[in-house]
Amino acid sequence: LFFFNLDTDRALVLLEEYCKKLRKPEEQQLKKAIRKVMGIFKSSLFQALLGSFKKKATRHGTTSHTSLPVALACDVLGYPKD
């Protein structure tokens, strides 16, 4: 679970950096949506789901280098996942 918390923190940093770049009036709706995603990442429910996901993935041998929160943030932002 600690691994996922670190990756969630990394995803939050990426999203926060991106939000800082959204200053135009037409970008405010996107900024609001990203802030909602950030709130979800910070929620205890999301963290519990990540813990469950990690346990299942480990049992089935399907863990990967890139975590779910970081992969999502990178996809949204168009960043490479490494």
Biopython code that builds the backbone (N, CA, C, O; Angstrom):
import numpy as np
from Bio.PDB.StructureBuilder import StructureBuilder

atoms = [
    (1, "LEU", "N", (0.832, -1.202, 0.000)),
    (1, "LEU", "CA", (0.000, 0.000, 0.000)),
    (1, "LEU", "C", (0.869, 1.255, 0.000)),
    (1, "LEU", "O", (0.494, 2.261, -0.602)),
    (2, "PHE", "N", (2.011, 1.212, 0.659)),
    (2, "PHE", "CA", (2.912, 2.358, 0.695)),
    (2, "PHE", "C", (3.341, 2.753, -0.711)),
    (2, "PHE", "O", (3.403, 3.941, -1.029)),
    (3, "PHE", "N", (3.642, 1.755, -1.567)),
    (3, "PHE", "CA", (4.013, 2.007, -2.963)),
    (3, "PHE", "C", (2.923, 2.796, -3.672)),
    (3, "PHE", "O", (3.212, 3.751, -4.393)),
    (4, "PHE", "N", (1.685, 2.403, -3.471)),
    (4, "PHE", "CA", (0.575, 3.094, -4.117)),
    (4, "PHE", "C", (0.408, 4.507, -3.577)),
    (4, "PHE", "O", (0.063, 5.418, -4.329)),
    (5, "ASN", "N", (0.648, 4.704, -2.274)),
    (5, "ASN", "CA", (0.561, 6.049, -1.712)),
    (5, "ASN", "C", (1.593, 6.965, -2.329)),
    (5, "ASN", "O", (1.299, 8.124, -2.621)),
    (6, "LEU", "N", (2.805, 6.460, -2.534)),
    (6, "LEU", "CA", (3.843, 7.270, -3.173)),
    (6, "LEU", "C", (3.449, 7.631, -4.592)),
    (6, "LEU", "O", (3.649, 8.766, -5.025)),
    (7, "ASP", "N", (2.889, 6.672, -5.321)),
    (7, "ASP", "CA", (2.480, 6.940, -6.691)),
    (7, "ASP", "C", (1.288, 7.882, -6.749)),
    (7, "ASP", "O", (1.183, 8.692, -7.670)),
    (8, "THR", "N", (0.393, 7.783, -5.781)),
    (8, "THR", "CA", (-0.721, 8.725, -5.710)),
    (8, "THR", "C", (-0.179, 10.128, -5.460)),
    (8, "THR", "O", (-0.641, 11.096, -6.065)),
    (9, "ASP", "N", (0.790, 10.231, -4.578)),
    (9, "ASP", "CA", (1.411, 11.533, -4.316)),
    (9, "ASP", "C", (2.061, 12.084, -5.581)),
    (9, "ASP", "O", (1.947, 13.274, -5.872)),
    (10, "ARG", "N", (2.733, 11.232, -6.320)),
    (10, "ARG", "CA", (3.368, 11.650, -7.580)),
    (10, "ARG", "C", (2.316, 12.129, -8.578)),
    (10, "ARG", "O", (2.504, 13.145, -9.246)),
    (11, "ALA", "N", (1.213, 11.395, -8.675)),
    (11, "ALA", "CA", (0.128, 11.786, -9.576)),
    (11, "ALA", "C", (-0.449, 13.132, -9.162)),
    (11, "ALA", "O", (-0.735, 13.977, -10.010)),
    (12, "LEU", "N", (-0.620, 13.329, -7.866)),
    (12, "LEU", "CA", (-1.156, 14.604, -7.367)),
    (12, "LEU", "C", (-0.225, 15.766, -7.696)),
    (12, "LEU", "O", (-0.684, 16.854, -8.043)),
    (13, "VAL", "N", (1.071, 15.538, -7.588)),
    (13, "VAL", "CA", (2.046, 16.581, -7.934)),
    (13, "VAL", "C", (1.936, 16.925, -9.421)),
    (13, "VAL", "O", (1.925, 18.100, -9.787)),
    (14, "LEU", "N", (1.856, 15.913, -10.267)),
    (14, "LEU", "CA", (1.729, 16.150, -11.706)),
    (14, "LEU", "C", (0.455, 16.931, -12.033)),
    (14, "LEU", "O", (0.478, 17.871, -12.827)),
    (15, "LEU", "N", (-0.640, 16.534, -11.416)),
    (15, "LEU", "CA", (-1.904, 17.217, -11.671)),
    (15, "LEU", "C", (-1.879, 18.651, -11.163)),
    (15, "LEU", "O", (-2.399, 19.552, -11.820)),
    (16, "GLU", "N", (-1.281, 18.868, -10.005)),
    (16, "GLU", "CA", (-1.181, 20.217, -9.445)),
    (16, "GLU", "C", (-0.337, 21.113, -10.350)),
    (16, "GLU", "O", (-0.699, 22.264, -10.597)),
    (17, "GLU", "N", (0.778, 20.591, -10.841)),
    (17, "GLU", "CA", (1.630, 21.364, -11.757)),
    (17, "GLU", "C", (0.861, 21.749, -13.018)),
    (17, "GLU", "O", (0.972, 22.871, -13.513)),
    (18, "TYR", "N", (0.087, 20.806, -13.520)),
    (18, "TYR", "CA", (-0.700, 21.079, -14.725)),
    (18, "TYR", "C", (-1.771, 22.131, -14.439)),
    (18, "TYR", "O", (-1.998, 23.023, -15.257)),
    (19, "CYS", "N", (-2.422, 22.033, -13.296)),
    (19, "CYS", "CA", (-3.470, 23.009, -12.932)),
    (19, "CYS", "C", (-2.914, 24.431, -12.866)),
    (19, "CYS", "O", (-3.596, 25.387, -13.234)),
    (20, "LYS", "N", (-1.687, 24.564, -12.402)),
    (20, "LYS", "CA", (-1.073, 25.886, -12.307)),
    (20, "LYS", "C", (-0.917, 26.542, -13.677)),
    (20, "LYS", "O", (-0.869, 27.768, -13.780)),
    (21, "LYS", "N", (-0.839, 25.727, -14.725)),
    (21, "LYS", "CA", (-0.684, 26.248, -16.090)),
    (21, "LYS", "C", (-2.016, 26.654, -16.714)),
    (21, "LYS", "O", (-2.040, 27.333, -17.741)),
    (22, "LEU", "N", (-3.114, 26.246, -16.105)),
    (22, "LEU", "CA", (-4.446, 26.525, -16.656)),
    (22, "LEU", "C", (-4.940, 27.866, -16.118)),
    (22, "LEU", "O", (-5.491, 27.940, -15.019)),
    (23, "ARG", "N", (-4.738, 28.911, -16.894)),
    (23, "ARG", "CA", (-5.084, 30.261, -16.441)),
    (23, "ARG", "C", (-6.135, 30.937, -17.305)),
    (23, "ARG", "O", (-6.788, 31.883, -16.863)),
    (24, "LYS", "N", (-6.303, 30.467, -18.521)),
    (24, "LYS", "CA", (-7.264, 31.089, -19.431)),
    (24, "LYS", "C", (-8.686, 30.773, -18.980)),
    (24, "LYS", "O", (-8.941, 29.711, -18.411)),
    (25, "PRO", "N", (-9.604, 31.690, -19.236)),
    (25, "PRO", "CA", (-11.006, 31.450, -18.841)),
    (25, "PRO", "C", (-11.578, 30.147, -19.416)),
    (25, "PRO", "O", (-12.337, 29.451, -18.741)),
    (26, "GLU", "N", (-11.221, 29.827, -20.636)),
    (26, "GLU", "CA", (-11.764, 28.617, -21.259)),
    (26, "GLU", "C", (-11.153, 27.335, -20.681)),
    (26, "GLU", "O", (-11.638, 26.240, -20.968)),
    (27, "GLU", "N", (-10.107, 27.456, -19.878)),
    (27, "GLU", "CA", (-9.470, 26.294, -19.261)),
    (27, "GLU", "C", (-9.973, 26.019, -17.842)),
    (27, "GLU", "O", (-9.583, 25.029, -17.224)),
    (28, "GLN", "N", (-10.825, 26.884, -17.336)),
    (28, "GLN", "CA", (-11.257, 26.762, -15.942)),
    (28, "GLN", "C", (-12.138, 25.539, -15.700)),
    (28, "GLN", "O", (-12.112, 24.968, -14.610)),
    (29, "GLN", "N", (-12.908, 25.136, -16.691)),
    (29, "GLN", "CA", (-13.732, 23.938, -16.526)),
    (29, "GLN", "C", (-12.830, 22.701, -16.409)),
    (29, "GLN", "O", (-13.081, 21.820, -15.588)),
    (30, "LEU", "N", (-11.789, 22.643, -17.228)),
    (30, "LEU", "CA", (-10.829, 21.542, -17.144)),
    (30, "LEU", "C", (-10.126, 21.561, -15.792)),
    (30, "LEU", "O", (-9.943, 20.513, -15.173)),
    (31, "LYS", "N", (-9.736, 22.738, -15.333)),
    (31, "LYS", "CA", (-9.072, 22.877, -14.045)),
    (31, "LYS", "C", (-9.972, 22.370, -12.918)),
    (31, "LYS", "O", (-9.510, 21.689, -12.002)),
    (32, "LYS", "N", (-11.243, 22.701, -12.992)),
    (32, "LYS", "CA", (-12.206, 22.245, -11.985)),
    (32, "LYS", "C", (-12.319, 20.717, -11.997)),
    (32, "LYS", "O", (-12.381, 20.090, -10.940)),
    (33, "ALA", "N", (-12.347, 20.127, -13.185)),
    (33, "ALA", "CA", (-12.449, 18.670, -13.311)),
    (33, "ALA", "C", (-11.195, 17.985, -12.753)),
    (33, "ALA", "O", (-11.288, 16.960, -12.077)),
    (34, "ILE", "N", (-10.036, 18.554, -13.038)),
    (34, "ILE", "CA", (-8.786, 17.987, -12.522)),
    (34, "ILE", "C", (-8.751, 18.080, -11.005)),
    (34, "ILE", "O", (-8.288, 17.155, -10.339)),
    (35, "ARG", "N", (-9.233, 19.183, -10.455)),
    (35, "ARG", "CA", (-9.277, 19.336, -8.993)),
    (35, "ARG", "C", (-10.197, 18.269, -8.371)),
    (35, "ARG", "O", (-9.922, 17.778, -7.276)),
    (36, "LYS", "N", (-11.285, 17.914, -9.067)),
    (36, "LYS", "CA", (-12.164, 16.849, -8.565)),
    (36, "LYS", "C", (-11.423, 15.520, -8.536)),
    (36, "LYS", "O", (-11.537, 14.764, -7.571)),
    (37, "VAL", "N", (-10.661, 15.231, -9.596)),
    (37, "VAL", "CA", (-9.871, 13.999, -9.644)),
    (37, "VAL", "C", (-8.861, 13.991, -8.502)),
    (37, "VAL", "O", (-8.645, 12.961, -7.863)),
    (38, "MET", "N", (-8.250, 15.128, -8.253)),
    (38, "MET", "CA", (-7.290, 15.227, -7.154)),
    (38, "MET", "C", (-7.962, 14.931, -5.812)),
    (38, "MET", "O", (-7.383, 14.260, -4.958)),
    (39, "GLY", "N", (-9.166, 15.427, -5.635)),
    (39, "GLY", "CA", (-9.920, 15.146, -4.419)),
    (39, "GLY", "C", (-10.211, 13.672, -4.261)),
    (39, "GLY", "O", (-10.161, 13.135, -3.155)),
    (40, "ILE", "N", (-10.516, 13.019, -5.365)),
    (40, "ILE", "CA", (-10.766, 11.573, -5.340)),
    (40, "ILE", "C", (-9.499, 10.830, -4.947)),
    (40, "ILE", "O", (-9.540, 9.926, -4.112)),
    (41, "PHE", "N", (-8.364, 11.208, -5.549)),
    (41, "PHE", "CA", (-7.094, 10.556, -5.215)),
    (41, "PHE", "C", (-6.773, 10.694, -3.729)),
    (41, "PHE", "O", (-6.163, 9.799, -3.144)),
    (42, "LYS", "N", (-7.174, 11.799, -3.118)),
    (42, "LYS", "CA", (-6.883, 12.049, -1.705)),
    (42, "LYS", "C", (-7.853, 11.343, -0.766)),
    (42, "LYS", "O", (-7.594, 11.260, 0.435)),
    (43, "SER", "N", (-8.950, 10.841, -1.283)),
    (43, "SER", "CA", (-9.983, 10.253, -0.430)),
    (43, "SER", "C", (-9.555, 8.912, 0.154)),
    (43, "SER", "O", (-8.791, 8.163, -0.456)),
    (44, "SER", "N", (-10.057, 8.632, 1.335)),
    (44, "SER", "CA", (-9.749, 7.353, 1.983)),
    (44, "SER", "C", (-10.369, 6.193, 1.210)),
    (44, "SER", "O", (-9.806, 5.098, 1.191)),
    (45, "LEU", "N", (-11.511, 6.412, 0.576)),
    (45, "LEU", "CA", (-12.131, 5.354, -0.226)),
    (45, "LEU", "C", (-11.219, 4.962, -1.390)),
    (45, "LEU", "O", (-11.016, 3.774, -1.640)),
    (46, "PHE", "N", (-10.674, 5.938, -2.094)),
    (46, "PHE", "CA", (-9.779, 5.651, -3.211)),
    (46, "PHE", "C", (-8.545, 4.896, -2.722)),
    (46, "PHE", "O", (-8.109, 3.939, -3.362)),
    (47, "GLN", "N", (-7.987, 5.319, -1.603)),
    (47, "GLN", "CA", (-6.812, 4.646, -1.066)),
    (47, "GLN", "C", (-7.146, 3.192, -0.699)),
    (47, "GLN", "O", (-6.332, 2.294, -0.917)),
    (48, "ALA", "N", (-8.326, 2.967, -0.150)),
    (48, "ALA", "CA", (-8.739, 1.600, 0.184)),
    (48, "ALA", "C", (-8.905, 0.754, -1.076)),
    (48, "ALA", "O", (-8.520, -0.415, -1.101)),
    (49, "LEU", "N", (-9.478, 1.348, -2.117)),
    (49, "LEU", "CA", (-9.633, 0.622, -3.377)),
    (49, "LEU", "C", (-8.281, 0.287, -3.992)),
    (49, "LEU", "O", (-8.107, -0.796, -4.551)),
    (50, "LEU", "N", (-7.333, 1.194, -3.895)),
    (50, "LEU", "CA", (-5.988, 0.917, -4.394)),
    (50, "LEU", "C", (-5.356, -0.241, -3.633)),
    (50, "LEU", "O", (-4.704, -1.100, -4.226)),
    (51, "GLY", "N", (-5.550, -0.260, -2.332)),
    (51, "GLY", "CA", (-5.023, -1.356, -1.530)),
    (51, "GLY", "C", (-5.613, -2.682, -1.963)),
    (51, "GLY", "O", (-4.896, -3.677, -2.065)),
    (52, "SER", "N", (-6.905, -2.709, -2.218)),
    (52, "SER", "CA", (-7.577, -3.917, -2.687)),
    (52, "SER", "C", (-7.074, -4.317, -4.066)),
    (52, "SER", "O", (-6.832, -5.496, -4.325)),
    (53, "PHE", "N", (-6.916, -3.332, -4.955)),
    (53, "PHE", "CA", (-6.416, -3.574, -6.312)),
    (53, "PHE", "C", (-5.010, -4.179, -6.256)),
    (53, "PHE", "O", (-4.706, -5.129, -6.977)),
    (54, "LYS", "N", (-4.163, -3.622, -5.393)),
    (54, "LYS", "CA", (-2.792, -4.110, -5.280)),
    (54, "LYS", "C", (-2.770, -5.549, -4.782)),
    (54, "LYS", "O", (-2.008, -6.371, -5.290)),
    (55, "LYS", "N", (-3.600, -5.858, -3.791)),
    (55, "LYS", "CA", (-3.644, -7.226, -3.253)),
    (55, "LYS", "C", (-4.064, -8.215, -4.335)),
    (55, "LYS", "O", (-3.468, -9.283, -4.471)),
    (56, "LYS", "N", (-5.099, -7.857, -5.108)),
    (56, "LYS", "CA", (-5.574, -8.743, -6.172)),
    (56, "LYS", "C", (-4.527, -8.891, -7.266)),
    (56, "LYS", "O", (-4.288, -9.997, -7.752)),
    (57, "ALA", "N", (-3.905, -7.792, -7.654)),
    (57, "ALA", "CA", (-2.898, -7.833, -8.716)),
    (57, "ALA", "C", (-1.704, -8.670, -8.292)),
    (57, "ALA", "O", (-1.148, -9.417, -9.097)),
    (58, "THR", "N", (-1.311, -8.551, -7.041)),
    (58, "THR", "CA", (-0.179, -9.318, -6.529)),
    (58, "THR", "C", (-0.502, -10.808, -6.520)),
    (58, "THR", "O", (0.327, -11.638, -6.892)),
    (59, "ARG", "N", (-1.723, -11.135, -6.088)),
    (59, "ARG", "CA", (-2.147, -12.545, -6.064)),
    (59, "ARG", "C", (-2.147, -13.156, -7.452)),
    (59, "ARG", "O", (-1.806, -14.327, -7.623)),
    (60, "HIS", "N", (-2.532, -12.354, -8.453)),
    (60, "HIS", "CA", (-2.639, -12.863, -9.820)),
    (60, "HIS", "C", (-1.361, -12.634, -10.631)),
    (60, "HIS", "O", (-1.295, -12.986, -11.809)),
    (61, "GLY", "N", (-0.356, -12.048, -9.996)),
    (61, "GLY", "CA", (0.912, -11.825, -10.683)),
    (61, "GLY", "C", (0.832, -10.799, -11.793)),
    (61, "GLY", "O", (1.564, -10.890, -12.778)),
    (62, "THR", "N", (-0.056, -9.813, -11.643)),
    (62, "THR", "CA", (-0.245, -8.825, -12.711)),
    (62, "THR", "C", (0.184, -7.427, -12.293)),
    (62, "THR", "O", (-0.310, -6.446, -12.849)),
    (63, "THR", "N", (1.083, -7.312, -11.336)),
    (63, "THR", "CA", (1.550, -5.983, -10.948)),
    (63, "THR", "C", (2.435, -5.428, -12.055)),
    (63, "THR", "O", (3.100, -6.181, -12.766)),
    (64, "SER", "N", (2.438, -4.127, -12.193)),
    (64, "SER", "CA", (3.268, -3.482, -13.204)),
    (64, "SER", "C", (4.046, -2.347, -12.565)),
    (64, "SER", "O", (3.768, -1.957, -11.431)),
    (65, "HIS", "N", (5.009, -1.822, -13.283)),
    (65, "HIS", "CA", (5.845, -0.736, -12.771)),
    (65, "HIS", "C", (5.026, 0.529, -12.530)),
    (65, "HIS", "O", (5.213, 1.198, -11.514)),
    (66, "THR", "N", (4.134, 0.861, -13.438)),
    (66, "THR", "CA", (3.356, 2.087, -13.329)),
    (66, "THR", "C", (2.076, 1.816, -12.562)),
    (66, "THR", "O", (1.337, 0.888, -12.891)),
    (67, "SER", "N", (1.810, 2.616, -11.546)),
    (67, "SER", "CA", (0.613, 2.427, -10.745)),
    (67, "SER", "C", (-0.594, 3.062, -11.417)),
    (67, "SER", "O", (-0.456, 3.858, -12.346)),
    (68, "LEU", "N", (-1.756, 2.709, -10.947)),
    (68, "LEU", "CA", (-3.003, 3.227, -11.484)),
    (68, "LEU", "C", (-3.098, 4.745, -11.401)),
    (68, "LEU", "O", (-3.420, 5.365, -12.414)),
    (69, "PRO", "N", (-2.839, 5.390, -10.253)),
    (69, "PRO", "CA", (-2.970, 6.850, -10.201)),
    (69, "PRO", "C", (-1.994, 7.574, -11.115)),
    (69, "PRO", "O", (-2.355, 8.557, -11.763)),
    (70, "VAL", "N", (-0.769, 7.093, -11.165)),
    (70, "VAL", "CA", (0.219, 7.753, -12.022)),
    (70, "VAL", "C", (-0.129, 7.540, -13.487)),
    (70, "VAL", "O", (-0.011, 8.464, -14.292)),
    (71, "ALA", "N", (-0.555, 6.337, -13.841)),
    (71, "ALA", "CA", (-0.939, 6.065, -15.218)),
    (71, "ALA", "C", (-2.096, 6.969, -15.638)),
    (71, "ALA", "O", (-2.094, 7.506, -16.745)),
    (72, "LEU", "N", (-3.073, 7.135, -14.768)),
    (72, "LEU", "CA", (-4.207, 8.000, -15.065)),
    (72, "LEU", "C", (-3.765, 9.448, -15.236)),
    (72, "LEU", "O", (-4.155, 10.112, -16.197)),
    (73, "ALA", "N", (-2.960, 9.932, -14.315)),
    (73, "ALA", "CA", (-2.480, 11.314, -14.396)),
    (73, "ALA", "C", (-1.663, 11.529, -15.664)),
    (73, "ALA", "O", (-1.830, 12.540, -16.346)),
    (74, "CYS", "N", (-0.791, 10.595, -15.980)),
    (74, "CYS", "CA", (0.035, 10.717, -17.190)),
    (74, "CYS", "C", (-0.820, 10.700, -18.448)),
    (74, "CYS", "O", (-0.560, 11.456, -19.384)),
    (75, "ASP", "N", (-1.835, 9.849, -18.479)),
    (75, "ASP", "CA", (-2.733, 9.814, -19.641)),
    (75, "ASP", "C", (-3.470, 11.131, -19.792)),
    (75, "ASP", "O", (-3.585, 11.652, -20.902)),
    (76, "VAL", "N", (-3.969, 11.674, -18.698)),
    (76, "VAL", "CA", (-4.703, 12.941, -18.741)),
    (76, "VAL", "C", (-3.802, 14.069, -19.223)),
    (76, "VAL", "O", (-4.215, 14.912, -20.019)),
    (77, "LEU", "N", (-2.569, 14.076, -18.734)),
    (77, "LEU", "CA", (-1.655, 15.157, -19.028)),
    (77, "LEU", "C", (-0.826, 14.944, -20.286)),
    (77, "LEU", "O", (-0.150, 15.863, -20.749)),
    (78, "GLY", "N", (-0.874, 13.746, -20.839)),
    (78, "GLY", "CA", (-0.100, 13.446, -22.035)),
    (78, "GLY", "C", (1.383, 13.258, -21.748)),
    (78, "GLY", "O", (2.212, 13.441, -22.639)),
    (79, "TYR", "N", (1.731, 12.893, -20.504)),
    (79, "TYR", "CA", (3.123, 12.691, -20.107)),
    (79, "TYR", "C", (3.495, 11.227, -20.310)),
    (79, "TYR", "O", (2.626, 10.357, -20.267)),
    (80, "PRO", "N", (4.788, 10.946, -20.534)),
    (80, "PRO", "CA", (5.222, 9.544, -20.549)),
    (80, "PRO", "C", (5.081, 8.958, -19.146)),
    (80, "PRO", "O", (5.195, 9.689, -18.162)),
    (81, "LYS", "N", (4.841, 7.672, -19.038)),
    (81, "LYS", "CA", (4.571, 7.027, -17.754)),
    (81, "LYS", "C", (5.830, 6.700, -16.969)),
    (81, "LYS", "O", (5.718, 6.324, -15.802)),
    (82, "ASP", "N", (7.006, 6.821, -17.534)),
    (82, "ASP", "CA", (8.238, 6.448, -16.827)),
    (82, "ASP", "C", (8.666, 7.526, -15.910)),
    (82, "ASP", "O", (9.683, 7.391, -15.231)),
]
sb = StructureBuilder()
sb.init_structure("model")
sb.init_model(0)
sb.init_chain("A")
sb.init_seg("    ")
for serial, (resi, resn, name, xyz) in enumerate(atoms, 1):
    if name == "N":
        sb.init_residue(resn, " ", resi, " ")
    sb.init_atom(name, np.array(xyz, "f"), 0.0, 1.0, " ", f" {name:<3s}", serial, name[0])
structure = sb.get_structure()
